[in-house]
Amino acid sequence: MEKLSAQEEEAMLAIWKTGEGSIKTFMAAMSPPGPPYTTLASTVKNLEKKGYILGRLIGNVYLYSPAVTEEAYKQKFIGNVVKDYFENSYQSLVSFFVEKNNISTDELKEIIRLIESKK
């Protein structure tokens, strides 16, 4: 599984959100201003070539659906971020967000609660 560009990730978020649809369906699911139709169509074709989505022709419209789950993508690339930028330490990752004030005490307590509930 290769890393997607920002444009491809934006398209995948719309595809995951809709489940299955056409280019127009995905455009409607994207935050404005979305890309032009032709740009999104090219991006979707690239995603299909990369194996991230499956396309099928129904009448004269192509419908696309995810071939890779959002969870699988997140797991693969968040793990790489932790490995590449935080010395494979999730503690370093959380510490980074604490130092930058990007995570609140309540959020940290919720993370601890989730960890403890898994034990």
C-alpha positions as CSV (number, residue, x, y, z in Angstrom):
1,M,0.0,0.0,0.0
2,E,1.6,3.2,-1.1
3,K,1.1,6.6,0.6
4,L,-1.5,8.8,-1.0
5,S,-1.1,12.5,-1.9
6,A,-3.1,15.1,-0.1
7,Q,-5.5,15.3,-3.1
8,E,-5.9,11.5,-3.2
9,E,-6.5,11.4,0.6
10,E,-9.2,14.0,0.3
11,A,-10.9,12.0,-2.5
12,M,-10.6,8.8,-0.4
13,L,-12.2,10.5,2.6
14,A,-15.2,11.3,0.4
15,I,-15.3,7.7,-1.0
16,W,-15.1,6.2,2.5
17,K,-17.9,8.6,3.6
18,T,-20.2,7.6,0.8
19,G,-19.3,3.9,0.5
20,E,-20.1,3.7,-3.2
21,G,-20.9,6.3,-5.8
22,S,-20.0,8.3,-8.9
23,I,-17.7,11.2,-9.3
24,K,-20.6,13.6,-8.7
25,T,-21.5,11.7,-5.5
26,F,-18.0,12.1,-4.2
27,M,-17.9,15.8,-5.2
28,A,-21.1,16.4,-3.1
29,A,-19.4,14.7,-0.1
30,M,-16.3,16.9,-0.2
31,S,-16.0,20.2,1.7
32,P,-16.3,23.3,-0.5
33,P,-14.4,24.3,-2.5
34,G,-13.9,20.9,-3.9
35,P,-11.7,20.2,-6.9
36,P,-13.0,20.5,-10.4
37,Y,-14.9,17.5,-11.8
38,T,-12.1,16.6,-14.2
39,T,-9.5,16.8,-11.5
40,L,-11.5,14.5,-9.2
41,A,-12.1,12.1,-12.1
42,S,-8.4,11.9,-12.8
43,T,-7.7,11.4,-9.1
44,V,-10.3,8.6,-8.8
45,K,-8.8,6.8,-11.8
46,N,-5.4,7.0,-10.1
47,L,-6.8,5.6,-7.0
48,E,-8.3,2.7,-9.0
49,K,-4.9,2.0,-10.6
50,K,-3.3,2.0,-7.2
51,G,-5.9,-0.5,-5.9
52,Y,-7.5,1.7,-3.4
53,I,-10.9,1.6,-5.1
54,L,-12.9,-0.7,-7.4
55,G,-14.9,0.7,-10.4
56,R,-17.7,-0.9,-12.3
57,L,-19.8,0.4,-15.1
58,I,-23.6,0.5,-14.6
59,G,-25.3,1.7,-17.7
60,N,-23.2,4.7,-18.8
61,V,-22.0,5.6,-15.2
62,Y,-19.0,4.3,-13.4
63,L,-19.6,3.6,-9.7
64,Y,-16.6,3.3,-7.4
65,S,-16.3,1.7,-4.0
66,P,-13.4,1.4,-1.5
67,A,-11.1,-1.6,-1.9
68,V,-9.1,-0.5,1.2
69,T,-10.8,0.4,4.5
70,E,-10.2,3.7,6.2
71,E,-9.1,1.8,9.3
72,A,-6.5,-0.2,7.3
73,Y,-5.1,3.0,5.7
74,K,-4.9,4.8,9.1
75,Q,-3.2,1.8,10.8
76,K,-0.6,1.5,8.1
77,F,0.4,5.2,7.8
78,I,-0.1,6.3,11.5
79,G,2.3,3.5,12.3
80,N,4.8,4.9,9.8
81,V,4.5,8.4,11.3
82,V,5.2,7.1,14.8
83,K,8.1,5.0,13.5
84,D,9.6,7.7,11.3
85,Y,9.1,10.8,13.5
86,F,8.7,9.6,17.1
87,E,11.3,6.8,17.3
88,N,8.5,4.2,17.3
89,S,7.2,5.6,20.6
90,Y,3.5,6.4,21.0
91,Q,4.5,8.1,24.2
92,S,6.7,10.5,22.3
93,L,3.7,11.1,19.9
94,V,1.4,12.0,22.8
95,S,4.1,14.1,24.5
96,F,4.5,16.0,21.3
97,F,0.8,16.9,21.3
98,V,0.8,17.8,25.0
99,E,3.8,20.1,24.5
100,K,2.0,21.8,21.6
101,N,-1.2,22.2,23.5
102,N,-3.1,20.1,20.9
103,I,-4.5,17.7,23.5
104,S,-6.5,18.6,26.6
105,T,-6.4,17.0,30.0
106,D,-9.9,15.5,29.4
107,E,-8.7,14.0,26.1
108,L,-5.7,12.4,27.9
109,K,-8.0,11.1,30.6
110,E,-10.2,9.5,27.9
111,I,-7.1,7.9,26.3
112,I,-6.1,6.5,29.6
113,R,-9.6,5.2,30.2
114,L,-9.6,3.5,26.8
115,I,-6.2,1.9,27.4
116,E,-7.3,0.6,30.8
117,S,-10.5,-0.8,29.5
118,K,-8.5,-2.9,27.0
119,K,-6.6,-4.7,29.8
